[in-house]
Amino acid sequence: MRKVKLILIACVVIAGILLSSCPEDGNGGTDTGKLLILQAYGTGPGGAAVNRSFVELYNSTKQPINLQGYTLWFSNGIRTDGGSPATVEPTEPDWYEIELTGSIPSMGSFLILGPERGSNWTGITIEESYADIYNENFLLFNRAFKVALIKGTAELDTDIQNPFDTDGEGKKIEGYVDMVGSRNAETDQILGFETAPARNSGSEAVRRKDLDDTDDNSVDFIAARYPNMTNEEKGVRRPRNSAAGAWDPFAAIPEPQPSDNTLLIFQLGAPNAGGTMSHSFIELYNAGDTEVNLASYSLQYAAARETRTNNAAFSEDDGPWAKIDLQGTIPPRHSFLILGNTVATAPAMILTDEDADLIAGFALHNRGAKVILLSNQIPIETVLTNPLQDNPFDIDGNGTRVEGYVDMVGGVNTAPQDAVYGFESSTASSLSGSRALRRTSIIDTDNNTADFSDIHYGNATEEEINLKRPRNLAFGAWDPVTGVQDE
């Protein structure tokens, strides 16, 4: 008792100086609507959007909250349609508990992490050291899960599947603070939630849409689809730990800012035999005011994963990297055309060897490809830790680019059947044997989805083909958006 009094006296003295520095006693009154489950994600056994399961708590009050006496409970649902996997560990609807310690700052977060699962992460990665609490046994199922926050000594078991409604008449378990239950589809079963379940998937965390808690998971939570987010959006939406301090989890997403990159991968084509372009090609464009000597530059490329079972076996990896060493000089506002193999038998857009500034024997895959422009000629496979899966635009999940990075585009035909590990922020789409990927402007926002659109050369008019076809150095200075040549 004496020790408790000393702690209370210390808090009062501190409060006289800075009131918010004294955490609320964990045995104080109800925290319903104040301490919230802000976000949760389940990897399942293999991972997808994020490399580990997590739960992020948020303190919406103006006082820190001492988490002593709080417990986080979690359980996984099952898949009932016989799909694979039918169940995932744990196989029974048992509750598992994690005792919480420490404190959560005013207007701040607290992060619980599980072990890393799988290696196919297309959204964000979180280091184990970033956790406020790490638990080796913490795993949420990417098909269905539930997480409950309880204050006090009440315990959950298989007889209490829904602590939000223990008797079918709305009686909450003693000490109830908050809960989220989520499932991917109606064929996935989860027995605990507030009013109705939210929706999750391997690519989507469940995340509150605001701090107004209506006690309805289906209304309060929306999808946080990390693979499709820009870097700016990830910067606001990604989970935080307590060390991050006070922050606004619903702050406006800043507009992507144009990068200072002026040497661009402007267009690429990846035809197949029935395609509408005669060759694989890559068009560079110098949008700057000074010439660029390409003597030390390289283009490196690889095929994306083709996961369509009727065309190819599923692959966990992208194809191996190949390299094209560049040479020559690009004056300001000029294009530079690298020409690959002849592929299509009856193309609508025909290129010849005379159009090429550099002829290289390469072929881009029409289901998906990634191409990177580097200011060095070091094979990228010797630089990356995992060459078949690492993204040179973001090699560590924190935005670090590979040495010599200039520009990159990763594109696929149809998601999610086709996927690629290398891209800027999110992938360009609709690449095919008939569709080239072409920039919509010479302003680079480091987001392939935003920066590129497709042009179907087979359906284009002759005027459109002449306007958008790739150019070479001999064409001279021009504006590739308007097609107007400099006088």
C-alpha positions as CSV (number, residue, x, y, z in Angstrom):
1,M,0.0,0.0,0.0
2,R,2.9,2.4,0.8
3,K,4.4,1.8,-2.6
4,V,1.0,2.6,-4.3
5,K,0.8,5.9,-2.3
6,L,4.3,6.9,-3.4
7,I,3.4,6.3,-7.0
8,L,0.2,8.3,-6.6
9,I,2.1,11.2,-5.0
10,A,4.7,11.1,-7.7
11,C,1.9,11.3,-10.3
12,V,0.3,14.3,-8.6
13,V,3.5,16.2,-8.5
14,I,4.2,15.4,-12.1
15,A,0.7,16.4,-13.0
16,G,1.2,19.8,-11.5
17,I,3.9,20.3,-14.1
18,L,2.6,18.3,-17.0
19,L,-0.8,16.6,-16.5
20,S,-0.6,14.3,-19.5
21,S,2.7,12.7,-18.3
22,C,0.9,10.6,-15.7
23,P,-0.7,7.4,-17.1
24,E,-4.2,6.6,-16.0
25,D,-4.4,3.7,-13.5
26,G,-5.3,0.5,-15.3
27,N,-7.9,-0.3,-12.6
28,G,-9.8,3.0,-13.3
29,G,-13.2,3.2,-14.8
30,T,-14.4,1.9,-18.2
31,D,-12.3,2.7,-21.3
32,T,-15.0,1.7,-23.8
33,G,-14.8,4.2,-26.7
34,K,-11.6,5.6,-25.4
35,L,-9.1,2.8,-25.8
36,L,-9.8,1.3,-29.3
37,I,-8.6,-1.5,-31.5
38,L,-7.6,0.7,-34.4
39,Q,-6.3,-1.9,-36.8
40,A,-5.7,-5.6,-37.1
41,Y,-4.3,-7.9,-39.8
42,G,-4.0,-11.7,-40.2
43,T,-1.2,-13.2,-42.3
44,G,-2.4,-16.8,-42.2
45,P,0.5,-19.2,-42.8
46,G,2.1,-17.5,-45.8
47,G,1.6,-13.7,-45.6
48,A,0.5,-11.4,-48.4
49,A,0.2,-7.7,-47.7
50,V,2.1,-7.5,-44.5
51,N,4.9,-9.8,-43.2
52,R,3.3,-10.5,-39.8
53,S,0.0,-10.5,-37.9
54,F,-0.6,-7.3,-35.9
55,V,-3.1,-5.5,-33.7
56,E,-2.8,-1.8,-33.2
57,L,-4.5,-0.1,-30.2
58,Y,-5.2,3.6,-30.1
59,N,-5.8,5.9,-27.1
60,S,-8.2,8.6,-28.1
61,T,-8.0,10.4,-24.7
62,K,-5.9,13.3,-23.6
63,Q,-4.2,11.2,-20.9
64,P,-1.8,8.2,-21.2
65,I,-3.3,4.9,-20.2
66,N,-1.4,2.4,-18.1
67,L,-2.0,-1.1,-19.7
68,Q,-1.3,-3.1,-16.6
69,G,-4.3,-5.3,-16.0
70,Y,-5.4,-5.3,-19.7
71,T,-5.4,-8.5,-21.7
72,L,-5.6,-9.0,-25.5
73,W,-7.5,-12.1,-26.5
74,F,-7.6,-13.6,-30.0
75,S,-9.0,-16.5,-31.8
76,N,-9.3,-17.7,-35.4
77,G,-12.4,-18.8,-37.4
78,I,-12.6,-21.6,-39.9
79,R,-13.2,-21.9,-43.6
80,T,-16.4,-23.9,-44.1
81,D,-16.6,-24.5,-47.8
82,G,-13.8,-27.1,-48.0
83,G,-11.5,-24.7,-49.6
84,S,-7.8,-24.7,-49.0
85,P,-6.8,-24.3,-46.2
86,A,-9.9,-25.7,-44.6
87,T,-8.5,-24.6,-41.2
88,V,-5.4,-23.0,-40.0
89,E,-3.7,-23.2,-36.7
90,P,-5.1,-23.1,-34.2
91,T,-7.7,-25.6,-35.5
92,E,-10.2,-25.2,-32.7
93,P,-12.1,-21.9,-31.8
94,D,-10.1,-21.5,-28.6
95,W,-9.2,-18.1,-27.1
96,Y,-5.6,-17.2,-26.6
97,E,-4.5,-14.4,-24.3
98,I,-1.6,-11.9,-24.3
99,E,-1.1,-9.9,-21.1
100,L,-0.4,-6.3,-21.9
101,T,2.3,-4.2,-20.1
102,G,3.5,-0.6,-20.5
103,S,1.4,2.4,-21.3
104,I,-0.1,3.9,-24.4
105,P,0.4,7.6,-24.9
106,S,-2.3,10.2,-25.2
107,M,-3.6,10.2,-28.9
108,G,-1.1,7.5,-29.6
109,S,-0.8,3.8,-30.6
110,F,0.4,0.5,-29.1
111,L,1.5,-2.3,-31.4
112,I,1.3,-6.1,-30.8
113,L,3.2,-8.2,-33.4
114,G,3.4,-11.9,-34.2
115,P,6.2,-13.8,-36.0
116,E,7.1,-13.3,-39.6
117,R,5.2,-15.6,-41.9
118,G,6.0,-16.4,-45.6
119,S,8.0,-14.2,-47.9
120,N,5.5,-12.8,-50.4
121,W,4.8,-9.3,-49.0
122,T,3.4,-6.8,-51.4
123,G,2.3,-4.0,-49.0
124,I,4.5,-3.2,-46.0
125,T,7.0,-4.9,-43.7
126,I,7.2,-4.4,-40.0
127,E,10.4,-5.3,-38.0
128,E,10.0,-7.3,-34.9
129,S,12.0,-4.7,-32.9
130,Y,9.2,-2.2,-33.7
131,A,6.7,-4.0,-31.5
132,D,5.6,-2.8,-28.1
133,I,4.8,-6.4,-27.4
134,Y,6.0,-9.3,-29.5
135,N,4.5,-12.8,-29.0
136,E,5.8,-15.8,-30.8
137,N,2.4,-17.5,-30.7
138,F,0.4,-14.6,-32.0
139,L,-1.1,-15.5,-35.4
140,L,-4.4,-14.3,-37.0
141,F,-6.0,-16.2,-39.8
142,N,-6.3,-14.3,-43.1
143,R,-9.8,-15.8,-43.6
144,A,-11.4,-15.0,-40.3
145,F,-10.3,-13.8,-36.9
146,K,-11.4,-12.0,-33.8
147,V,-9.6,-9.9,-31.2
148,A,-11.0,-8.6,-27.9
149,L,-9.5,-6.2,-25.4
150,I,-10.5,-6.9,-21.8
151,K,-9.7,-5.0,-18.6
152,G,-9.6,-6.9,-15.4
153,T,-9.6,-10.6,-14.5
154,A,-12.4,-12.0,-16.7
155,E,-11.3,-14.8,-18.9
156,L,-12.6,-16.1,-22.2
157,D,-13.1,-19.7,-23.1
158,T,-14.9,-21.8,-25.7
159,D,-18.2,-21.2,-23.9
160,I,-17.9,-17.4,-24.5
161,Q,-17.4,-17.0,-28.2
162,N,-18.6,-13.5,-28.3
163,P,-17.6,-11.3,-25.3
164,F,-19.6,-8.4,-26.8
165,D,-22.9,-10.4,-26.4
166,T,-22.5,-13.3,-24.0
167,D,-26.1,-14.2,-23.6
168,G,-27.7,-13.3,-26.9
169,E,-29.3,-10.2,-25.3
170,G,-26.4,-7.8,-25.5
171,K,-24.7,-8.6,-22.1
172,K,-21.0,-7.8,-22.4
173,I,-18.4,-9.7,-20.4
174,E,-17.1,-7.9,-17.3
175,G,-14.3,-5.5,-18.2
176,Y,-15.1,-5.4,-21.9
177,V,-13.3,-2.6,-23.7
178,D,-13.4,-3.3,-27.4
179,M,-13.5,-6.0,-30.1
180,V,-13.3,-6.6,-33.8
181,G,-14.4,-9.8,-35.5
182,S,-13.7,-10.2,-39.2
183,R,-14.1,-12.7,-42.1
184,N,-13.2,-12.8,-45.7
185,A,-16.5,-14.3,-47.1
186,E,-19.7,-15.9,-45.9
187,T,-18.1,-19.3,-46.2
188,D,-15.7,-18.2,-43.5
189,Q,-17.0,-18.6,-40.0
190,I,-16.4,-16.3,-37.0
191,L,-18.5,-16.3,-33.9
192,G,-17.4,-13.1,-32.2
193,F,-17.9,-9.5,-33.3
194,E,-19.7,-6.3,-32.6
195,T,-23.2,-6.5,-34.2
196,A,-21.8,-7.7,-37.6
197,P,-18.3,-8.7,-38.7
198,A,-15.9,-6.6,-40.7
199,R,-14.1,-7.9,-43.8
200,N,-10.5,-8.9,-44.1
201,S,-8.2,-10.8,-46.5
202,G,-4.6,-11.6,-47.1
203,S,-4.2,-8.2,-48.8
204,E,-6.4,-6.2,-46.4
205,A,-6.1,-5.2,-42.8
206,V,-9.3,-4.1,-41.0
207,R,-8.9,-0.5,-40.0
208,R,-11.3,2.0,-38.3
209,K,-12.7,4.6,-40.6
210,D,-12.8,7.2,-37.8
211,L,-12.8,7.3,-34.0
212,D,-16.6,7.2,-33.7
213,D,-17.3,3.7,-32.2
214,T,-20.8,2.6,-33.2
215,D,-20.3,-1.0,-31.8
216,D,-20.8,-2.4,-35.3
217,N,-17.6,-3.9,-36.8
218,S,-19.1,-3.9,-40.3
219,V,-19.7,-0.1,-40.1
220,D,-16.7,1.0,-38.0
221,F,-14.0,-0.9,-40.0
222,I,-13.0,-0.6,-43.6
223,A,-10.3,-2.3,-45.6
224,A,-6.7,-1.1,-45.5
225,R,-5.4,-2.6,-48.7
226,Y,-1.6,-2.0,-48.4
227,P,-0.5,-3.3,-51.7
228,N,-2.5,-0.7,-53.6
229,M,-1.5,2.3,-51.4
230,T,0.9,5.0,-52.5
231,N,3.9,5.6,-50.3
232,E,2.1,8.7,-49.1
233,E,-0.9,6.8,-48.0
234,K,1.2,4.1,-46.4
235,G,3.0,6.8,-44.5
236,V,-0.3,7.8,-42.8
237,R,-2.2,4.5,-42.6
238,R,0.6,2.0,-41.5
239,P,0.5,0.9,-37.8
240,R,2.5,2.8,-35.2
241,N,4.0,1.8,-31.9
242,S,3.9,3.8,-28.6
243,A,7.3,5.4,-29.3
244,A,5.7,7.2,-32.2
245,G,3.8,9.4,-29.7
246,A,0.6,11.4,-30.5
247,W,-0.6,11.3,-34.1
248,D,-3.7,11.5,-36.2
249,P,-4.4,8.1,-37.8
250,F,-7.0,9.7,-40.1
251,A,-5.0,12.6,-41.4
252,A,-5.5,13.6,-45.0
253,I,-3.3,11.7,-47.5
254,P,-0.8,14.1,-49.0
255,E,-0.8,14.4,-52.7
256,P,2.1,12.5,-54.4
257,Q,4.7,15.0,-55.2
258,P,6.6,14.9,-58.5
259,S,10.1,13.5,-58.1
260,D,13.1,15.3,-59.4
261,N,13.8,12.5,-61.8
262,T,13.9,13.7,-65.5
263,L,15.4,10.6,-67.2
264,L,12.3,8.4,-67.5
265,I,11.3,5.0,-68.7
266,F,8.5,6.5,-70.9
267,Q,7.0,3.5,-72.7
268,L,7.5,-0.3,-73.0
269,G,5.9,-3.0,-75.1
270,A,5.8,-6.7,-74.5
271,P,4.1,-8.3,-77.5
272,N,3.5,-12.0,-78.0
273,A,3.0,-13.9,-81.3
274,G,-0.6,-12.6,-81.7
275,G,0.2,-9.1,-80.4
276,T,-0.1,-5.8,-82.2
277,M,3.5,-4.5,-81.7
278,S,6.3,-5.9,-83.8
279,H,9.0,-5.9,-81.1
280,S,9.6,-5.8,-77.4
281,F,10.8,-2.3,-76.8
282,I,11.7,0.2,-74.1
283,E,11.6,4.0,-74.8
284,L,13.5,6.4,-72.6
285,Y,12.8,10.1,-72.5
286,N,15.0,12.9,-71.2
287,A,12.6,15.5,-69.7
288,G,15.5,17.6,-68.4
289,D,17.4,20.6,-69.7
290,T,20.8,18.8,-70.0
291,E,22.0,15.9,-72.0
292,V,22.6,12.5,-70.3
293,N,25.5,10.3,-71.2
294,L,24.3,6.7,-71.0
295,A,27.8,5.1,-71.0
296,S,27.5,4.0,-67.3
297,Y,23.8,3.2,-67.3
298,S,21.9,-0.1,-67.6
299,L,18.4,-1.3,-68.1
300,Q,17.6,-4.5,-66.2
301,Y,14.4,-6.5,-66.6
302,A,12.6,-9.6,-65.4
303,A,9.3,-11.4,-66.0
304,A,6.5,-11.1,-63.4
305,R,4.7,-14.1,-61.9
306,E,2.0,-15.6,-64.1
307,T,-0.4,-17.4,-61.8
308,R,-3.2,-18.4,-64.2
309,T,-3.6,-22.1,-63.9
310,N,-4.8,-22.5,-67.4
311,N,-1.7,-20.9,-68.9
312,A,1.1,-21.6,-66.5
313,A,1.9,-23.2,-63.2
314,F,1.8,-20.9,-60.1
315,S,5.1,-19.3,-59.3
316,E,6.1,-17.8,-56.0
317,D,8.9,-15.8,-57.7
318,D,9.4,-13.3,-60.4
319,G,11.7,-14.4,-63.3
320,P,15.5,-13.9,-63.1
321,W,16.9,-10.5,-63.9
322,A,18.7,-9.8,-67.2
323,K,20.8,-6.7,-68.1
324,I,21.2,-4.4,-71.0
325,D,24.2,-2.1,-70.9
326,L,23.4,1.3,-72.4
327,Q,25.6,3.6,-74.5
328,G,25.1,6.9,-76.3
329,T,23.8,10.3,-75.3
330,I,20.2,11.6,-74.9
331,P,19.9,15.4,-75.5
332,P,17.2,17.3,-73.6
333,R,13.6,16.5,-74.7
334,H,14.7,13.5,-76.8
335,S,13.6,9.9,-76.8
336,F,16.0,6.9,-76.9
337,L,14.7,3.6,-78.3
338,I,16.0,0.2,-77.2
339,L,14.6,-2.5,-79.5
340,G,14.3,-6.2,-78.6
341,N,13.2,-9.3,-80.4
342,T,10.8,-9.5,-83.3
343,V,7.7,-11.3,-81.9
344,A,4.3,-10.5,-83.4
345,T,3.4,-12.0,-86.8
346,A,0.8,-9.3,-87.9
347,P,1.5,-6.2,-85.9
348,A,-0.4,-2.9,-86.2
349,M,2.5,-0.9,-84.9
350,I,5.7,-1.8,-86.8
351,L,9.2,-0.9,-85.7
352,T,12.3,-1.7,-87.7
353,D,16.0,-2.0,-86.9
354,E,16.4,1.5,-88.4
355,D,14.2,2.9,-85.6
356,A,16.4,1.6,-82.9
357,D,19.1,3.6,-81.1
358,L,20.2,0.4,-79.5
359,I,19.4,-3.2,-80.6
360,A,19.3,-5.7,-77.8
361,G,18.1,-9.3,-77.9
362,F,15.5,-9.2,-75.2
363,A,11.8,-10.0,-74.8
364,L,9.5,-8.7,-72.1
365,H,6.8,-11.0,-70.8
366,N,3.3,-9.9,-72.0
367,R,1.6,-11.1,-68.8
368,G,3.8,-9.0,-66.6
369,A,7.3,-7.4,-66.4
370,K,9.5,-5.1,-64.4
371,V,12.1,-2.8,-65.9
372,I,14.6,-0.7,-63.9
373,L,16.9,2.0,-65.1
374,L,20.2,2.3,-63.1
375,S,23.0,4.7,-63.3
376,N,25.4,1.8,-63.0
377,Q,26.0,-1.5,-64.8
378,I,26.2,-3.7,-61.7
379,P,24.0,-6.8,-62.1
380,I,21.1,-6.1,-59.8
381,E,20.9,-9.8,-58.8
382,T,24.2,-9.3,-57.0
383,V,22.9,-6.4,-55.0
384,L,19.5,-7.6,-53.8
385,T,19.3,-10.0,-50.9
386,N,16.5,-12.0,-52.6
387,P,16.7,-11.1,-56.4
388,L,13.5,-12.9,-57.3
389,Q,11.3,-11.1,-54.7
390,D,13.0,-7.9,-53.5
391,N,11.6,-4.6,-54.9
392,P,14.5,-2.3,-55.9
393,F,12.2,0.7,-55.3
394,D,11.8,-0.3,-51.7
395,I,14.3,-2.9,-50.5
396,D,13.5,-2.7,-46.8
397,G,9.9,-1.7,-46.4
398,N,11.0,1.8,-45.5
399,G,11.5,3.3,-48.9
400,T,15.2,2.6,-49.4
401,R,16.1,2.3,-53.1
402,V,18.8,0.2,-54.6
403,E,22.1,2.0,-55.3
404,G,22.0,3.8,-58.6
405,Y,18.2,3.9,-58.9
406,V,16.9,6.2,-61.6
407,D,13.5,4.9,-62.6
408,M,11.3,1.8,-62.7
409,V,8.1,0.4,-63.9
410,G,6.4,-2.8,-62.9
411,G,3.2,-3.8,-64.8
412,V,0.9,-6.8,-65.1
413,N,-1.9,-7.9,-67.3
414,T,-4.6,-8.9,-64.8
415,A,-4.4,-8.8,-61.0
416,P,-4.4,-10.9,-58.9
417,Q,-3.8,-13.7,-61.4
418,D,-0.6,-11.9,-62.5
419,A,1.7,-10.2,-60.0
420,V,5.1,-8.6,-59.8
421,Y,7.4,-7.8,-56.9
422,G,9.1,-4.7,-58.5
423,F,7.1,-1.5,-59.0
424,E,6.9,2.1,-57.8
425,S,4.2,2.4,-55.1
426,S,1.7,0.2,-57.0
427,T,1.7,-1.6,-60.3
428,A,0.7,-0.4,-63.7
429,S,-2.0,-2.6,-65.2
430,S,-3.3,-3.9,-68.6
431,L,0.1,-4.8,-70.0
432,S,-0.5,-7.4,-72.8
433,G,0.7,-8.5,-76.1
434,S,-1.4,-5.8,-77.7
435,R,-1.1,-3.1,-75.0
436,A,2.0,-1.1,-74.3
437,L,2.4,0.8,-71.0
438,R,3.0,4.5,-71.6
439,R,3.3,7.5,-69.3
440,T,0.5,10.0,-69.2
441,S,2.8,12.9,-68.5
442,I,6.5,13.7,-68.0
443,I,5.9,14.4,-64.3
444,D,7.0,11.4,-62.3
445,T,5.1,10.8,-59.1
446,D,6.8,7.5,-58.3
447,N,3.5,5.6,-58.6
448,N,3.3,3.3,-61.6
449,T,-0.5,3.1,-61.3
450,A,-0.9,6.9,-61.5
451,D,1.9,7.6,-64.0
452,F,1.1,4.9,-66.6
453,S,-1.8,4.0,-68.8
454,D,-2.1,1.5,-71.6
455,I,-2.4,2.0,-75.3
456,H,-3.9,-0.7,-77.4
457,Y,-2.1,-0.4,-80.7
458,G,-4.4,-2.9,-82.4
459,N,-7.5,-0.7,-81.7
460,A,-5.8,2.6,-82.1
461,T,-6.4,4.8,-85.2
462,E,-3.5,5.6,-87.5
463,E,-3.4,9.1,-86.0
464,E,-3.2,7.7,-82.5
465,I,-0.4,5.2,-83.5
466,N,1.6,8.0,-85.1
467,L,1.1,10.2,-82.0
468,K,2.0,7.6,-79.4
469,R,4.5,5.2,-81.0
470,P,8.0,5.2,-79.5
471,R,10.5,7.6,-81.0
472,N,14.3,7.5,-81.4
473,L,17.0,10.1,-81.2
474,A,16.7,11.0,-84.9
475,F,13.2,12.2,-84.4
476,G,14.5,15.1,-82.5
477,A,13.3,17.1,-79.5
478,W,9.5,16.7,-78.9
479,D,6.8,16.7,-76.3
480,P,5.7,13.0,-76.0
481,V,2.3,13.9,-74.5
482,T,1.2,16.3,-77.2
483,G,3.3,14.8,-80.0
484,V,4.6,18.3,-81.0
485,Q,8.1,18.5,-82.2
486,D,10.4,21.4,-81.2
487,E,11.0,23.9,-83.9
